[in-house]
């Protein structure tokens, strides 16, 4: 019975597509930022600062939750 339950949950996880769009948009934004940094070196420093701020914010949120 436990094996059947585990298989059912695995199938549910694979079918669940909620949040997929958010991840795709985040990946696309990351690709655009990397491309902009490669094309315009002056922008790379500003992009790095933005990603650092986002990283700090995510870390703070993870520690609070």
Beta strands, then each sheet from edge to edge (+ up, - down):
end
